[in-house]
C-alpha cells in the first residue's frame, strides 16, 4: 500500500469514514484497501457493480466482498456458476431493518451476524465444475476482522467494524444478476 493510501486509511475513525474510503477504492480513486492486494482495484467482474457498491458504502453498508450472478464457462473450460452476493458491515439497526425488508421482499436471503453471535455456517455462492468453490455469510471473529483491517486502520475504526453487524445478502437463484443490485439501490 502506498504511503498516501496508508495515511488515508489510518485517518479513518468511524464506520462512515471506512465506508467513504471503500467507496473511493471501488471508484478507482484510492489505489489500495486493507485486506486486498496492494495497488489492485476491484476484480473485473465487479466493474458494473461499482456504482451500487459505492453508494452502499456511503449509506452505511460498508461492503467487503461481492460477486455478480454468473452462469458461464471458466478459464479452464469447465462450468462456472455463481449467485449474486455481497457482504459487509452495518452499525445502524434501522438501516439493517430497512435492508431486510427490501431484500427479503424480493426473495433474497439476508444473513446478519455479529462477532459475538456467529451461528451461520455460510452459503455456497460459487460452483466450479459442479463442485462447491466459494461461500459467503460466515461471520468473522474479532481476530479475523482485526487481521483484515488492523494493519492499515486506526483501532477506533477497527473496533467499529468488530462491533457492527456482518451482513450478507445472497440471491438464491444461480446465475441471476438483476435482482440483488436493484434491491440494494432501493435500500
N, C-alpha and C positions, 0 to 999 in steps of 0.2 A: 504494500500500500504506500502511495506517495506520502510525503510529509504533509502536503496540503490537505489531502484526503483524511489522513490520520487526525490532523488538527480539527477538521470539521466534525468527525465522529466523536472525538474526545470532548467537544464543546456541548454535545447533547446532554440534557439533564432530565428530560421527560419523555414519555411515550410519544407525545406530539412532536417533539424535536426529532426523535428517531424516525417517525413517520415522514416528516419533511425530507430528511436525508435519504431515506429509502426511495421516496418518490423521485428525488433528483438523480439517484443512481439509476433507477429504471429508465428515466428520460435521457440518460447519457451525459448528465451534467456533473456527475462525480465518477471518477474512474474506478473506484473500488468500494466494496462494502464488507463489513465483518462477516466472517464465515464463508467467504466466497473467494475464488481465485483472484489474486491481485491484478488489477488493470483488465479485468474481464467484465463485460456488461452482461445483461440477461441473455439467456440462450436464444438462438434464432427463432425457435418456436414461440417465444414469448412476445415477439415484436408487436403483433396485433393486439395483445392484451395490455400493453403498457399504459394506454390512457385510463382504462378502468382500474388497473392495479395502483397507479399513481394517485388517482382520485380516492381510492380506498385508504391508502396510506395517509393522505392528508385529512381524511374524515375520521380517523381514529382506529381503523383496522390496519395495523402495520403488517403488511404481508411479508412472509419469509420465504415461501416457496409456492409455485403454481405450475400448472401444466394445462394445455388445451386438450379437449377431447379429440382423439385421432383414431382412424382405422386405416392402416397403411402397411407398407412393406418396409422393414428395417433395412439398414445399410447392408446387411448380410443376406438379404433376400427372403428372410423369414417374416411371418406375420407379426405385426406390432399394433397393439390396440391399447388405447388409454382413455380413462374417464377424465373429463374436465374437473379440476380440483384446485383449491387454494387453501393455504393455511397461514396463520399469523397470530397477532396479539391484539386483544381489545381490553381496555380497562373500564370503559363506560358500560355499565349494565343496561342502560337504556338503549344504547347502540346495539348491544348484543341481542336484546329483546326484539328490536326492530328488524335486525338481520334474520333472526329465527323466523319471525312472522312472514317476511317476504320470501325467503328462500324455501322454507318448508311449504309455503303456499303454492309453489310451482313444482313441488315434488323432489326437491333437493335434500340431501342429508346434511345435518349440522352436528358436529361433534365439538363440545365445549368442555375443556378440562382445565385444571389448574395444576401447578407443580405439586400442590398438596393433595389434589384429588385426581389421581391418574388411574382410571379403570379401563379405558378403551384400549384395545389391542391394535387398533388401526384397521384400515380398509385397503385392500389391493386396488390400485388405480392404474397399474400398467401390467400388461402381459406381453411377453415376447415369446413367440413360437409356442403359444398356448400355456406357457409357464408363468407363474406369478413372478413379477420383477420388481415393482415399486409399491410401497404403501404410504398412505397419508393418514393422519389422525391420532397417532400415538403421541401423547404429551411428553415433552422433555422434562427431565428432572431439573431442579435448580442448578445443579452442577453442569448439566449439558447446556443450559441457557447461558450460564456464566462463561463456559468454554467457547461458545459460539460468538458471543458479543463482548466478553470481558477484556479481551486483549486490546481492543480499539476504543471502547466506550467507557465513560465515567461510571463509577459504581452506582451512582444515583439513577442513571438511565437503565443500567442492567437490572437494578432492583425493581424498577418499574415493569420491566419485562417479566421478571420472576413472579411478581405479584399479579400480573394480568391473566385474563383468560387466554388459553391457547385454543384458537378456534379454527376448525377445518370445515370447509363446505365442499361436498362432492356430488357430482351429477351421477346418479346410479346407472344411467344408460351409457354403455360403452360406445365411444366414438362420437357422441353428440357434443357439439360445441356452441350451441346457440341458445342455451337456457341459463347457464350459470352467470355468464358475464352481463347480460341484460338485467338479471335479478340483482347483481351487486351494484350496478348503476342505479337501480331503483332505490336501494338502501341509502 
